[in-house]
Amino acid sequence: MPEFFVIATPIGNLQDISFRALEVLKRADFILCEDTRVSQKLLNHFEIRKPLISYHQHSKLAKIESIIELLNNGKNIALISDAGTPGISDPGNKLIQEITQALGERVSIIPIPGPSALATIASVAGISMDKFLFLGFPPQKKGRNKFFKEVIDSKYPVILYESPYRIIKSLKQLQELDIEIEAIVGRELTKKFETIYRGRIDKVIEKIEKDKIKGEFVVIVKRNGKEK
């Protein structure tokens, strides 16, 4: 039976990859990559030489059908994203849905767990994370106000992702809705210049603006006075 592996890869520090992930990548027939140029650096570092296939959120149906055909022919395929765990604000779930619909029990879908910015920031939050809401990336244009209102109204901590190009804009939109909210913001997690900012949102914004705004950001928002 062919196997389809969903493999978590480092979000920054290459040493965070698991032995199991490396073993599976070495024995896969093909590796699906969000960006082959990014993934090639990781694979070169660990001296893994495998055929790469580009697969991302804009891949057309023909690409999905070709992947299903490879599995149907008995090939084992590994899916990785640029960083972190596929399917969590990264490509993966649509493809898995199509594979399971087409092949059913004739293929094994196997998760290979590992790094995730979501779990990384939650582990050092310093607040109760028994329950939380994950909302991924805010909309870039339409629906931003509705998105941030949902963040503010949540009775549980909210985790979201943001790019360096919009992090200040997003934090300020949250500040406009409630200046008392607290934020825990991780920048460049697991990398050399990893920084974690904590405090009331206006103070966090001040700290980030003083630093070099680069790398991906992950944010936890906690509204004071609500059950956590």
N, C-alpha and C positions, 0 to 999 in steps of 0.2 A: 504494500500500500504506500503510495507517495505521501510525503510529509511536507507540510507548509509551516515553517517556523517564523514566529513573530519575536524578533530579538531586540532587546533594549541595549542601546549603546551609550557610551559616556556623554555627559552633557558638557564636558570640558576636560577633565583630567582623564587621560587615556588609561591610567592604571585602575580605573573603576570598572572596566569591562570584566565580566566573569570568565572563569575557566570554561564553564559550560558554553557560554556564548562563542568563545573562540573555537571550541571543538566543533560546534554545529556549523559555524561559518566555513570551517575547513572541509567539512564533508558535504556541504550543500552543492548541488549541481549548478545552480544559478543564485545570484544575490540581487534582490530588488532594492534599488536605492532611490531615495527622494532626490538627491543630487549626486550623480556619479563622481563628480570632481571632489566633493566633500568626503564621500565615503571611501574613495580611493586612498586618501591620506591615512585614514584609520586602518584600512586593509594593508597598505604598504608598511605601516609601522609594525604590524604583527606578521608580516611576510605571508599574507594570504593572497593567493592568485586564483581568482575565479571569474567566470564571465559575469559581467554586470548588466543589469537591465534597468533603465530609468523608469521609475513609477512614482507619480506624485498626484496631488489632488486634482490636477487638470488633465490627467491621462485619459485618452479617449477609450471608448468601448472596445475598439479593435485591439488595444494593448491588453485590456483585461482578458479578452477572449484568447489571445495568444498565450497568456500566463496560464489560463485554465487548460489549454491544449497541452502545454508542457507537463502539467500535473497529470493529465489524463494519459500521457505517454510514460508515466512512471518516474518523472524527474522530481527530485527534492529541491524545494525553493526556500530561501531565507529572505525575510523582509526586514530591512532596517530603515530608519529615518536619519536625518542629518544629526540628530542628537536626542537622547532620551528614549522613551517607549512609544513605538508606533501605535496609532489609534487614539492617543491622548493629545488632542490638538495637533495631530500629525496624520498623514495619510495611513490608511490601513483598514478601517472598519468597512468601508464600501466594498473593497476588494474581497475581504473575508466573506461578506454577505453574498457576493456573486459566486465565489468559489463553493460555498456550502450549498447554495441553491442549484448549482450546476452539477456538482459531484456528490453531494450528500455524504454518506458514510464511506465513500470510496477514497477519501482523503483524510489524513489526520492533521488537525490544526493544533499546533503546539506552541504555547507561550514560553519564552525564555526570559524571565524577569530580570530586572536590573535598574539602572539609574532612571530617575524621573525628577524633574524640577519640582513637581507637585509634592512628592513625598519628601524631597530634600528640605524644602522650606518648612513644611509642616513639622519635621522632626526637630527643628530648632526654634519653633515659634515661641515657646515659653508661655503659651496659653493652652487651655483645654482644646484639643483637636479631636475629641471623641466623635464629634459631629461637625461637619463643615460642608459648604457648598462650593463646588468648582465650576467656574463659568468660562474658562479658557480665555481667548483674546477678545477684548471689546470690539464692537464693530468700528470700522475705520470712518464711516460716514453716517449713513442712515441708521437710526436706532440707538445712538450712543446715550442719549438722555434716559431712555427707557432701561437700558442696560445698567447704568449707574444707579438708577433709582432702585432697581432690583437688588443691587449690592447693598445699598444703604438700608433697605427694608428687611434684609435677612436677619433672622433671629440667631443665626449661627455665623461663625467666621466665614469669610468668602475668600477663596484663592482665585487669582486671575493672572494671566500672562500679559506682558506688554513689551513692545520694542523700544529701543533707545530713542527713536524718533517721536514717540508719542507718550512716553512715560510721564513727563511733567504735565502735559496737557490733560492726561487721564487723572492724575492725582489731584490736579486743581479742580477738575469737574467734580470729583468726590468731595473736595474741601468746600466747594460752593454749596453742596447739598447738606453737609454737616461738618462743621469745623472741629467738632469734638471727637470725631472718629480717630481711632488709632490704626497705625499701619506698621507692618513688618515687611520690609522690601529687601529682597535678595538680588544682588547684581553680580554677574560673572561667577555664579556658584560653581565650586570645585576648581576654579581656575586660580592663577597666580594672584590676581587682584580682586579676589572674592571679598565682597563687602555686604554686611547686613545692617540695614538702618531700622531703628525702632523708635516709636514715640507717637505723639499726636501728629496728625497728618501735615499740619503746617510746618512743624519742626523737621519732619522727614523731607519735605520738599526743599527746605532751605539747605539741608545737608547734601542732598543729591545735586542740587544746582551748583554747589561749591566744588563738587568732584567732577571728574571727566565722565560724561554721560556716554558710555559705550557698553556693548554687550547686551544680552537678553536680560529682562527683569521678570521676577515672579513676586507677586504681591499678596499679602494677607491683610484683609480689612476687617477690623473688629469694632463694632459700634458699641460705645459705652451705654450702660443702662439696660442692655438686652441680655436675655439668657444665653449663655454660651455653654 
